[in-house]
């Protein structure tokens, strides 16, 4: 289940924790949904281009 504001992005990163969430994983998407409003307010959310886990790691993020 992709998040409504990020339906074209599979991997979403949180800058404060440097964690990357896979929104195609139901558990990770649910966890992200719970904290996303606060993270968006703080502008602590990022996406990746290309939208791959390898690119997220290249930018210093780590998978859950």
mmCIF file of the C-alpha atoms, coordinates in Angstrom:
data_MODEL
# 
_entry.id   MODEL 
# 
loop_
_atom_site.group_PDB 
_atom_site.id 
_atom_site.type_symbol 
_atom_site.label_atom_id 
_atom_site.label_alt_id 
_atom_site.label_comp_id 
_atom_site.label_asym_id 
_atom_site.label_entity_id 
_atom_site.label_seq_id 
_atom_site.pdbx_PDB_ins_code 
_atom_site.Cartn_x 
_atom_site.Cartn_y 
_atom_site.Cartn_z 
_atom_site.occupancy 
_atom_site.B_iso_or_equiv 
_atom_site.pdbx_formal_charge 
_atom_site.auth_seq_id 
_atom_site.auth_comp_id 
_atom_site.auth_asym_id 
_atom_site.auth_atom_id 
_atom_site.pdbx_PDB_model_num 
ATOM 1  C CA . UNK A 1 1  ? 0.000  0.000  0.000  1.00 0.00 ? 1  UNK A CA 1 
ATOM 2  C CA . UNK A 1 2  ? 1.636  3.200  -1.143 1.00 0.00 ? 2  UNK A CA 1 
ATOM 3  C CA . UNK A 1 3  ? 1.037  6.392  0.781  1.00 0.00 ? 3  UNK A CA 1 
ATOM 4  C CA . UNK A 1 4  ? -1.309 8.896  -0.822 1.00 0.00 ? 4  UNK A CA 1 
ATOM 5  C CA . UNK A 1 5  ? 1.151  11.798 -1.070 1.00 0.00 ? 5  UNK A CA 1 
ATOM 6  C CA . UNK A 1 6  ? 3.936  9.470  -2.217 1.00 0.00 ? 6  UNK A CA 1 
ATOM 7  C CA . UNK A 1 7  ? 2.121  7.017  -4.472 1.00 0.00 ? 7  UNK A CA 1 
ATOM 8  C CA . UNK A 1 8  ? 4.918  7.180  -7.067 1.00 0.00 ? 8  UNK A CA 1 
ATOM 9  C CA . UNK A 1 9  ? 7.654  6.430  -4.534 1.00 0.00 ? 9  UNK A CA 1 
ATOM 10 C CA . UNK A 1 10 ? 8.351  3.046  -3.017 1.00 0.00 ? 10 UNK A CA 1 
ATOM 11 C CA . UNK A 1 11 ? 11.131 4.128  -0.647 1.00 0.00 ? 11 UNK A CA 1 
ATOM 12 C CA . UNK A 1 12 ? 10.589 7.015  1.799  1.00 0.00 ? 12 UNK A CA 1 
ATOM 13 C CA . UNK A 1 13 ? 13.364 8.246  4.076  1.00 0.00 ? 13 UNK A CA 1 
ATOM 14 C CA . UNK A 1 14 ? 13.173 10.087 7.374  1.00 0.00 ? 14 UNK A CA 1 
ATOM 15 C CA . UNK A 1 15 ? 16.041 12.511 7.791  1.00 0.00 ? 15 UNK A CA 1 
ATOM 16 C CA . UNK A 1 16 ? 16.036 12.598 11.585 1.00 0.00 ? 16 UNK A CA 1 
ATOM 17 C CA . UNK A 1 17 ? 16.579 8.837  11.958 1.00 0.00 ? 17 UNK A CA 1 
ATOM 18 C CA . UNK A 1 18 ? 18.155 8.239  8.517  1.00 0.00 ? 18 UNK A CA 1 
ATOM 19 C CA . UNK A 1 19 ? 15.828 5.236  8.187  1.00 0.00 ? 19 UNK A CA 1 
ATOM 20 C CA . UNK A 1 20 ? 14.270 4.256  4.888  1.00 0.00 ? 20 UNK A CA 1 
ATOM 21 C CA . UNK A 1 21 ? 10.825 2.664  4.713  1.00 0.00 ? 21 UNK A CA 1 
ATOM 22 C CA . UNK A 1 22 ? 9.644  0.330  1.957  1.00 0.00 ? 22 UNK A CA 1 
ATOM 23 C CA . UNK A 1 23 ? 6.022  1.355  1.379  1.00 0.00 ? 23 UNK A CA 1 
ATOM 24 C CA . UNK A 1 24 ? 5.320  -1.876 -0.519 1.00 0.00 ? 24 UNK A CA 1 
ATOM 25 C CA . UNK A 1 25 ? 5.844  -3.684 2.821  1.00 0.00 ? 25 UNK A CA 1 
ATOM 26 C CA . UNK A 1 26 ? 2.545  -3.461 4.750  1.00 0.00 ? 26 UNK A CA 1 
ATOM 27 C CA . UNK A 1 27 ? 4.168  -3.335 8.214  1.00 0.00 ? 27 UNK A CA 1 
ATOM 28 C CA . UNK A 1 28 ? 6.653  -0.634 7.243  1.00 0.00 ? 28 UNK A CA 1 
ATOM 29 C CA . UNK A 1 29 ? 3.945  1.405  5.497  1.00 0.00 ? 29 UNK A CA 1 
ATOM 30 C CA . UNK A 1 30 ? 1.751  1.239  8.608  1.00 0.00 ? 30 UNK A CA 1 
ATOM 31 C CA . UNK A 1 31 ? 4.655  2.357  10.825 1.00 0.00 ? 31 UNK A CA 1 
ATOM 32 C CA . UNK A 1 32 ? 5.457  5.210  8.481  1.00 0.00 ? 32 UNK A CA 1 
ATOM 33 C CA . UNK A 1 33 ? 1.815  6.301  8.264  1.00 0.00 ? 33 UNK A CA 1 
ATOM 34 C CA . UNK A 1 34 ? 1.733  6.745  12.032 1.00 0.00 ? 34 UNK A CA 1 
ATOM 35 C CA . UNK A 1 35 ? 4.721  9.106  12.112 1.00 0.00 ? 35 UNK A CA 1 
ATOM 36 C CA . UNK A 1 36 ? 4.395  10.743 8.700  1.00 0.00 ? 36 UNK A CA 1 
ATOM 37 C CA . UNK A 1 37 ? 2.242  13.774 9.653  1.00 0.00 ? 37 UNK A CA 1 
ATOM 38 C CA . UNK A 1 38 ? 4.804  14.940 12.227 1.00 0.00 ? 38 UNK A CA 1 
ATOM 39 C CA . UNK A 1 39 ? 7.719  14.242 9.877  1.00 0.00 ? 39 UNK A CA 1 
ATOM 40 C CA . UNK A 1 40 ? 6.055  16.198 7.061  1.00 0.00 ? 40 UNK A CA 1 
ATOM 41 C CA . UNK A 1 41 ? 5.486  19.133 9.389  1.00 0.00 ? 41 UNK A CA 1 
ATOM 42 C CA . UNK A 1 42 ? 9.199  19.157 10.256 1.00 0.00 ? 42 UNK A CA 1 
ATOM 43 C CA . UNK A 1 43 ? 10.164 18.675 6.568  1.00 0.00 ? 43 UNK A CA 1 
ATOM 44 C CA . UNK A 1 44 ? 12.070 15.544 7.592  1.00 0.00 ? 44 UNK A CA 1 
ATOM 45 C CA . UNK A 1 45 ? 10.863 13.337 4.723  1.00 0.00 ? 45 UNK A CA 1 
ATOM 46 C CA . UNK A 1 46 ? 12.768 12.541 1.546  1.00 0.00 ? 46 UNK A CA 1 
ATOM 47 C CA . UNK A 1 47 ? 12.321 10.390 -1.529 1.00 0.00 ? 47 UNK A CA 1 
ATOM 48 C CA . UNK A 1 48 ? 14.962 9.000  -3.834 1.00 0.00 ? 48 UNK A CA 1 
ATOM 49 C CA . UNK A 1 49 ? 15.665 9.176  -7.533 1.00 0.00 ? 49 UNK A CA 1 
ATOM 50 C CA . UNK A 1 50 ? 16.035 6.539  -8.747 1.00 0.00 ? 50 UNK A CA 1 
ATOM 51 C CA . UNK A 1 51 ? 13.526 5.057  -6.320 1.00 0.00 ? 51 UNK A CA 1 
ATOM 52 C CA . UNK A 1 52 ? 15.706 2.165  -5.151 1.00 0.00 ? 52 UNK A CA 1 
ATOM 53 C CA . UNK A 1 53 ? 17.062 0.908  -1.851 1.00 0.00 ? 53 UNK A CA 1 
ATOM 54 C CA . UNK A 1 54 ? 20.573 1.151  -3.309 1.00 0.00 ? 54 UNK A CA 1 
ATOM 55 C CA . UNK A 1 55 ? 20.090 4.908  -3.872 1.00 0.00 ? 55 UNK A CA 1 
ATOM 56 C CA . UNK A 1 56 ? 18.788 5.338  -0.328 1.00 0.00 ? 56 UNK A CA 1 
ATOM 57 C CA . UNK A 1 57 ? 21.884 3.592  1.026  1.00 0.00 ? 57 UNK A CA 1 
ATOM 58 C CA . UNK A 1 58 ? 24.056 5.716  -1.255 1.00 0.00 ? 58 UNK A CA 1 
ATOM 59 C CA . UNK A 1 59 ? 22.646 8.785  0.516  1.00 0.00 ? 59 UNK A CA 1 
ATOM 60 C CA . UNK A 1 60 ? 23.419 7.356  3.960  1.00 0.00 ? 60 UNK A CA 1 
ATOM 61 C CA . UNK A 1 61 ? 20.016 5.920  4.858  1.00 0.00 ? 61 UNK A CA 1 
ATOM 62 C CA . UNK A 1 62 ? 19.614 2.465  6.334  1.00 0.00 ? 62 UNK A CA 1 
ATOM 63 C CA . UNK A 1 63 ? 16.816 -0.045 5.814  1.00 0.00 ? 63 UNK A CA 1 
ATOM 64 C CA . UNK A 1 64 ? 14.624 -1.096 8.712  1.00 0.00 ? 64 UNK A CA 1 
# 
